[in-house]
Amino acid sequence: LLWNHPTAIFDPPFCAASATLLINDITMMAQDVVAMTGDCMGELLSPPDCAADISGFIADTMDASAAAATISMACAGEITDCEQLAFDTVENFAGLASQLIGASSNCDIDAFL
């Protein structure tokens, strides 16, 4: 059973691109943590910005997970389409939440009306 499973075709350029994307996602996650330390505690406490930072962190974490699944496919030949789609779906919903939180704080007054 373990030796009789479908495999993908190895793709070294896609493997390298996926590894680079994973490094970028980890960097974005670190930036989100830095933003959370400023928005979620202390004198600069801002609940809407904190919520946006947290949802952005979740989105970047899911993007990193999708990149790891892509690496498994491109570098090791394992079929991970389902995992990639699941991570991408959660990432998109977290990104949508972040955008809606940002819009809720920017839609108070229209200066042109």
Residue frames as a rotation matrix with the C-alpha (Angstrom) as fourth column:
LEU 1
0.565 0.825 0.000 0.00
0.825 -0.565 0.000 0.00
0.000 0.000 -1.000 0.00
LEU 2
0.532 -0.399 -0.747 2.75
0.138 -0.829 0.542 2.45
-0.835 -0.392 -0.386 0.86
TRP 3
-0.541 -0.841 0.012 4.69
0.109 -0.056 0.992 1.74
-0.834 0.539 0.122 -2.31
ASN 4
-0.595 0.406 0.693 1.72
0.801 0.231 0.552 1.84
0.064 0.884 -0.463 -4.66
HIS 5
0.304 0.671 -0.676 0.63
0.586 -0.691 -0.423 5.47
-0.751 -0.267 -0.604 -4.58
PRO 6
0.690 0.010 0.723 0.54
0.681 -0.347 -0.645 8.05
0.245 0.938 -0.247 -7.36
THR 7
-0.037 -0.759 -0.650 3.48
0.670 -0.501 0.548 10.40
-0.742 -0.415 0.527 -7.70
ALA 8
0.892 0.257 -0.371 3.98
-0.028 -0.788 -0.615 13.67
-0.450 0.559 -0.696 -9.51
ILE 9
0.575 -0.725 0.380 6.74
0.673 0.155 -0.723 14.48
0.465 0.672 0.577 -11.96
PHE 10
0.123 -0.633 -0.764 9.81
0.802 -0.390 0.452 16.11
-0.584 -0.669 0.460 -10.42
ASP 11
0.652 0.114 0.749 10.18
0.587 -0.702 -0.404 19.75
0.479 0.703 -0.525 -11.46
PRO 12
-0.121 -0.812 -0.571 13.49
0.992 -0.109 -0.056 21.27
-0.017 -0.574 0.819 -10.24
PRO 13
-0.771 -0.168 0.614 12.77
0.254 -0.966 0.054 24.89
0.584 0.198 0.788 -11.35
PHE 14
0.217 0.928 0.302 9.34
-0.182 -0.266 0.947 24.78
0.959 -0.261 0.111 -9.68
CYS 15
0.494 -0.164 -0.854 10.99
0.784 0.509 0.356 23.21
0.376 -0.845 0.381 -6.63
ALA 16
-0.590 -0.796 -0.135 13.42
0.793 -0.539 -0.284 26.13
0.154 -0.274 0.949 -6.37
ALA 17
-0.567 0.456 0.686 10.65
-0.121 -0.870 0.478 28.68
0.815 0.188 0.549 -6.87
SER 18
0.522 0.807 -0.276 8.53
0.122 0.249 0.961 27.01
0.844 -0.535 0.031 -4.18
ALA 19
0.134 -0.567 -0.812 11.43
0.975 0.221 0.007 26.99
0.175 -0.793 0.583 -1.74
THR 20
-0.842 -0.422 0.337 11.97
0.404 -0.906 -0.126 30.71
0.358 0.030 0.933 -2.38
LEU 21
-0.114 0.895 0.432 8.26
-0.214 -0.447 0.869 31.35
0.970 0.006 0.243 -1.82
LEU 22
0.553 0.280 -0.785 8.42
0.613 0.501 0.611 29.48
0.564 -0.819 0.105 1.49
ILE 23
-0.434 -0.782 -0.447 11.33
0.899 -0.346 -0.268 31.66
0.055 -0.519 0.853 2.64
ASN 24
-0.768 0.224 0.601 9.37
-0.016 -0.944 0.331 34.77
0.641 0.244 0.728 1.62
ASP 25
0.285 0.955 -0.080 6.29
0.015 0.079 0.997 33.56
0.958 -0.285 0.009 3.53
ILE 26
0.277 -0.264 -0.924 8.33
0.928 0.322 0.186 32.95
0.249 -0.909 0.334 6.68
THR 27
-0.817 -0.574 0.057 9.70
0.555 -0.810 -0.190 36.49
0.155 -0.123 0.980 6.36
MET 28
-0.414 0.758 0.503 6.16
-0.218 -0.620 0.754 37.85
0.884 0.203 0.422 6.01
MET 29
0.485 0.558 -0.673 5.10
0.494 0.460 0.738 35.89
0.721 -0.691 -0.053 9.10
ALA 30
-0.273 -0.675 -0.685 7.95
0.962 -0.184 -0.202 37.54
0.010 -0.714 0.700 11.05
GLN 31
-0.889 0.001 0.459 6.80
0.099 -0.976 0.194 40.96
0.448 0.217 0.867 9.82
ASP 32
0.103 0.994 0.032 3.28
-0.016 -0.030 0.999 40.16
0.995 -0.104 0.013 11.01
VAL 33
0.332 -0.041 -0.942 4.59
0.881 0.369 0.295 39.26
0.336 -0.928 0.159 14.47
VAL 34
-0.755 -0.632 -0.177 6.48
0.656 -0.721 -0.223 42.56
0.013 -0.284 0.959 14.64
ALA 35
-0.617 0.605 0.503 3.31
-0.183 -0.732 0.656 44.42
0.765 0.313 0.562 13.63
MET 36
0.361 0.774 -0.520 1.33
0.368 0.394 0.842 42.52
0.857 -0.495 -0.143 16.29
THR 37
-0.183 -0.483 -0.856 3.77
0.978 -0.003 -0.207 43.60
0.098 -0.875 0.473 19.00
GLY 38
-0.979 -0.189 0.072 3.03
0.187 -0.982 -0.036 47.23
0.077 -0.022 0.997 18.13
ASP 39
-0.538 0.833 0.132 -0.72
-0.461 -0.422 0.781 46.98
0.706 0.359 0.611 17.54
CYS 40
0.210 0.696 -0.687 -1.81
0.133 0.676 0.725 44.42
0.969 -0.244 0.049 20.13
MET 41
0.449 -0.070 -0.891 -0.20
0.887 0.159 0.435 45.72
0.111 -0.985 0.133 23.34
GLY 42
-0.520 -0.753 -0.404 1.22
0.824 -0.566 -0.005 48.76
-0.225 -0.335 0.915 25.04
GLU 43
-0.427 0.273 -0.862 0.55
0.083 -0.938 -0.338 52.41
-0.900 -0.215 0.378 24.36
LEU 44
-0.721 0.088 -0.688 -0.15
-0.670 -0.346 0.657 51.89
-0.179 0.934 0.308 20.66
LEU 45
-0.715 0.490 0.499 -2.94
0.313 0.862 -0.399 49.34
-0.626 -0.129 -0.769 21.30
SER 46
-0.458 0.600 -0.656 -5.33
-0.857 -0.495 0.145 49.33
-0.238 0.628 0.741 18.34
PRO 47
-0.169 0.421 0.891 -7.86
-0.198 0.871 -0.449 46.47
-0.965 -0.252 -0.064 18.32
PRO 48
0.857 0.500 -0.122 -8.77
-0.233 0.165 -0.958 46.77
-0.459 0.850 0.258 14.60
ASP 49
0.364 -0.804 -0.470 -5.12
-0.869 -0.112 -0.482 46.88
0.335 0.584 -0.739 13.55
CYS 50
-0.472 -0.496 0.728 -4.33
-0.760 0.647 -0.052 44.00
-0.446 -0.578 -0.683 15.91
ALA 51
0.309 0.680 0.665 -7.14
-0.132 0.723 -0.678 41.91
-0.942 0.122 0.313 14.40
ALA 52
0.899 -0.020 -0.438 -5.89
-0.438 -0.084 -0.895 42.69
-0.019 0.996 -0.084 10.89
ASP 53
-0.078 -0.997 -0.029 -2.34
-0.984 0.082 -0.157 41.71
0.159 0.016 -0.987 11.91
ILE 54
-0.357 -0.014 0.934 -3.53
-0.498 0.849 -0.178 38.41
-0.790 -0.529 -0.310 13.36
SER 55
0.671 0.649 0.358 -5.62
-0.020 0.499 -0.866 37.52
-0.741 0.574 0.348 10.30
GLY 56
0.680 -0.527 -0.510 -2.68
-0.704 -0.272 -0.656 38.52
0.207 0.805 -0.556 8.09
PHE 57
-0.363 -0.813 0.456 -0.44
-0.902 0.429 0.047 36.21
-0.233 -0.395 -0.889 10.11
ILE 58
0.064 0.473 0.879 -2.91
-0.150 0.875 -0.460 33.36
-0.987 -0.103 0.127 9.63
ALA 59
0.930 0.295 -0.218 -3.01
-0.230 0.004 -0.973 34.06
-0.287 0.955 0.071 5.88
ASP 60
0.281 -0.905 -0.319 0.80
-0.913 -0.151 -0.378 34.09
0.294 0.397 -0.869 5.64
THR 61
-0.383 -0.369 0.847 1.02
-0.683 0.730 0.009 30.89
-0.622 -0.575 -0.532 7.70
MET 62
0.469 0.631 0.618 -1.40
0.016 0.693 -0.721 29.15
-0.883 0.348 0.315 5.35
ASP 63
0.858 -0.239 -0.454 0.55
-0.505 -0.241 -0.829 30.43
0.089 0.941 -0.328 2.34
ALA 64
-0.193 -0.967 0.168 3.74
-0.981 0.191 -0.030 29.00
-0.003 -0.171 -0.985 3.86
SER 65
-0.169 0.213 0.962 1.93
-0.326 0.909 -0.258 25.69
-0.930 -0.358 -0.084 4.43
ALA 66
0.868 0.495 0.050 0.78
-0.079 0.236 -0.969 25.66
-0.491 0.836 0.244 0.81
ALA 67
0.473 -0.781 -0.407 4.37
-0.840 -0.260 -0.476 26.36
0.266 0.567 -0.779 -0.28
ALA 68
-0.407 -0.606 0.684 5.58
-0.784 0.615 0.078 23.43
-0.468 -0.505 -0.726 1.84
ALA 69
0.298 0.591 0.750 2.99
-0.010 0.787 -0.616 21.19
-0.954 0.177 0.241 0.20
THR 70
0.927 -0.011 -0.374 4.14
-0.368 -0.206 -0.907 22.44
-0.067 0.979 -0.195 -3.20
ILE 71
-0.031 -0.999 0.007 7.73
-0.999 0.031 -0.019 21.61
0.018 -0.007 -1.000 -2.27
SER 72
-0.208 0.016 0.978 6.61
-0.383 0.919 -0.097 18.07
-0.900 -0.395 -0.185 -1.41
MET 73
0.745 0.547 0.382 5.17
0.150 0.421 -0.895 17.75
-0.650 0.723 0.232 -4.89
ALA 74
0.897 -0.355 -0.263 7.83
-0.405 -0.421 -0.812 19.53
0.178 0.834 -0.522 -6.96
CYS 75
0.021 -0.987 0.160 10.88
-0.976 -0.055 -0.212 18.27
0.218 -0.152 -0.964 -5.07
ALA 76
-0.620 -0.263 0.739 9.80
-0.572 0.796 -0.196 14.84
-0.537 -0.544 -0.644 -3.78
GLY 77
-0.848 0.272 -0.454 7.14
-0.305 0.450 0.839 13.80
0.433 0.850 -0.299 -6.28
GLU 78
-0.760 0.627 -0.174 4.32
0.554 0.484 -0.678 13.44
-0.341 -0.611 -0.715 -3.77
ILE 79
-0.400 0.717 0.571 0.83
0.472 -0.373 0.799 14.41
0.786 0.589 -0.189 -4.95
THR 80
-0.658 0.126 -0.742 -0.33
0.685 -0.307 -0.660 17.24
-0.311 -0.943 0.116 -2.69
ASP 81
-0.707 0.426 0.565 -3.01
0.228 -0.619 0.752 18.97
0.669 0.660 0.341 -4.77
CYS 82
0.311 0.906 -0.287 -5.70
0.583 0.057 0.811 18.55
0.751 -0.419 -0.510 -2.11
GLU 83
0.153 -0.335 -0.930 -3.51
0.946 -0.223 0.236 19.96
-0.287 -0.916 0.282 0.64
GLN 84
-0.853 -0.510 0.112 -2.48
0.517 -0.793 0.323 22.92
-0.077 0.333 0.940 -1.50
LEU 85
-0.406 0.782 0.473 -6.10
0.220 -0.419 0.881 23.77
0.887 0.461 -0.002 -2.29
ALA 86
0.472 0.573 -0.671 -7.12
0.774 0.097 0.626 23.48
0.423 -0.814 -0.397 1.37
PHE 87
-0.204 -0.634 -0.746 -4.32
0.857 -0.484 0.176 25.78
-0.472 -0.604 0.642 2.51
ASP 88
-0.905 -0.125 0.406 -5.07
0.355 -0.746 0.563 28.26
0.232 0.654 0.720 -0.29
THR 89
0.005 0.989 0.150 -8.76
0.477 -0.134 0.868 28.35
0.879 0.067 -0.473 0.67
VAL 90
0.497 0.122 -0.859 -8.00
0.864 -0.159 0.477 29.16
-0.078 -0.980 -0.184 4.30
GLU 91
-0.578 -0.779 -0.244 -5.42
0.719 -0.627 0.300 31.73
-0.387 -0.002 0.922 3.18
ASN 92
-0.688 0.357 0.632 -7.99
0.356 -0.594 0.722 33.47
0.633 0.721 0.281 0.97
PHE 93
0.432 0.885 -0.173 -10.59
0.580 -0.126 0.805 33.62
0.691 -0.448 -0.567 3.74
ALA 94
0.248 -0.424 -0.871 -8.02
0.880 -0.278 0.386 34.99
-0.405 -0.862 0.305 6.21
GLY 95
-0.816 -0.542 0.201 -6.94
0.569 -0.694 0.441 37.57
-0.100 0.475 0.874 3.63
LEU 96
-0.231 0.835 0.499 -10.57
0.411 -0.381 0.828 38.53
0.882 0.397 -0.256 3.09
ALA 97
0.585 0.415 -0.697 -11.02
0.790 -0.096 0.606 38.94
0.185 -0.905 -0.384 6.85
SER 98
-0.281 -0.791 -0.543 -7.94
0.809 -0.500 0.309 41.16
-0.516 -0.352 0.781 6.98
GLN 99
-0.830 0.004 0.558 -9.26
0.417 -0.659 0.625 43.31
0.371 0.752 0.545 4.12
LEU 100
0.170 0.977 0.127 -12.70
0.495 -0.196 0.846 43.67
0.852 -0.081 -0.517 5.73
ILE 101
0.406 -0.113 -0.907 -11.16
0.885 -0.198 0.421 44.64
-0.227 -0.974 0.020 9.06
GLY 102
-0.678 -0.722 -0.141 -9.05
0.637 -0.672 0.379 47.26
-0.368 0.167 0.915 7.30
ALA 103
-0.597 0.526 0.605 -12.07
0.368 -0.491 0.790 48.59
0.713 0.694 0.099 5.41
SER 104
0.371 0.806 -0.462 -14.10
0.805 -0.032 0.592 48.88
0.462 -0.592 -0.660 8.62
SER 105
0.175 -0.358 -0.917 -11.64
0.754 -0.551 0.359 51.42
-0.634 -0.754 0.174 9.99
ASN 106
-0.816 -0.573 -0.075 -11.24
0.368 -0.616 0.697 53.39
-0.445 0.541 0.713 6.75
CYS 107
-0.578 0.666 0.470 -14.88
0.589 -0.058 0.806 53.95
0.565 0.743 -0.359 5.78
ASP 108
-0.369 0.446 -0.815 -16.01
0.805 -0.284 -0.520 56.44
-0.464 -0.849 -0.254 8.45
ILE 109
0.361 0.421 -0.832 -16.12
0.067 -0.902 -0.428 59.72
-0.930 0.099 -0.353 6.53
ASP 110
0.134 -0.283 0.950 -15.95
0.987 0.120 -0.104 60.52
-0.084 0.952 0.296 2.83
ALA 111
-0.360 -0.380 -0.852 -14.20
0.461 -0.867 0.192 63.90
-0.811 -0.323 0.487 2.51
PHE 112
-0.992 -0.083 0.099 -15.59
0.124 -0.410 0.903 64.46
-0.034 0.908 0.417 -0.99
LEU 113
-0.280 0.958 0.071 -19.31
0.843 0.210 0.495 64.40
0.460 0.198 -0.866 -0.05
